[in-house]
Amino acid sequence: MGVTKTQIFTAEQNELATILKVLGNPARIAILQHINNQKDCICNDIVEEIGLAQPTISQHLKELKSIDLIKGEISGKRVCYCINQKKWQEILVLLNDFFDKTNLNYC
C-alpha cells in the first residue's frame, strides 16, 4: 500500500495545514470575530450578523468545531458558541513556532 500524502509530513505540519485550511474562508473569520465580540452568541445571531443562510452558517460552525476552535453549549433549543481559549493558545504557539523556525529570505 502506498504512503498517503499526510504520512510524509510531521504531525505539526499536518495540524497547521488543517487549521489554516479551516481558517482560509472569510466567512469563518467573520464568524470568529463576531463570536469573540459577544458575551454569548446564538447561531441565529450569527446568521443575522454575517448575512449568510442558516445552513451555510451551520456548515462553517461545523468546520470551526472540527478543529476545536469554538465550543457550543446547548441552552434550551439554541446553541451558544464561544471561542475555545485553550485551543486558540495552542494555535498561536503553532504559528509562532512555525514563523520562528522559518528562515524568511526576502527578494
N, C-alpha and C positions, 0 to 999 in steps of 0.2 A: 504494500500500500504506500502511496506517495505521501510526502510531507505536505501538510496544509500550510498556507502562507503564514498563518499566525504562529506556527511552531518554530519558525526560523528567527523570530524576534523575541526580545525579552518580555517578561511579564509587565514591566513598566512601560515599554513601548506600546504593547497591545492595549494596556489600560488607558494610557494617554490618548491613543488614537480613537478609542471608543468614546471617551469623554469629549474630545474635540469634535467628533462626528455628531454627537448629540447636540453639542453647543453650536454647531455650524448652521443653525437655522435662525434667522432673525426673529421669527415668531416666538421661539423658545427663549431667546434673550429678553424679549419684551415681557413674556410671562414671568420670568425670573425677576426682572426689575419690578414688576407690579407686585408680585408676592412679597418681595423684600421690603417694599414701601408700605405694606399693610400690617396691622396688628394681627388680624385674622383675614384669611382670604377664602372665599367660597367660589366654587367653579363658575357659577353664574356671573359673579362679579368680573371674573376674568374674561368671559365672553363679551360682556358689555364694554370693558376697558379696551380689549385688543381688537374687537370688531370682526372676529372670525366665527364661523359656525360652531355650535356646541360639539359636534363630533370631531371637528378639526382640533379644537382646544383639548378635548379628551385624549386624542392621539398624541398631541405634544406633551401633555402631562404624563402620559404613559411612558414616553421616551425619557423624560426627565426623572421619573421614578425608577426607570430601568438602571440608571447609574447611581441611584440612591441620593440624588441631589436635592430632591424635595421629599417631604413627608406629608402624609394625609391623615387626618383624623375624622372619623365619622361623627357628625353632630346631627342627630335626627336623620333626615333624608338627604342631608348635604355632606359634602366632604370639604373640610377646611385644610388648606395647604400651607406649608411653611418651608423655609429653607432648612435643610439638614446641615447645621453649622459644623458638625464633626466632619462630614464628607466634604464640605466646602473647604475646610482647612487642609484636608488630605489632598484635594485638587491643587490648592495653592502650593503645597510642598512639592508635588509632582512637577508643576510648571516651573517653579523656582529652580528645582534640581535640574530640569531639562535645560533651562537657559544658562544656569551656572556652568554646566558641563559642555555646552555647545560653544565652540570657538567660531564666533561670527566674524568672517573676513569680509569686509566691505570693499566693493569695487570703487 
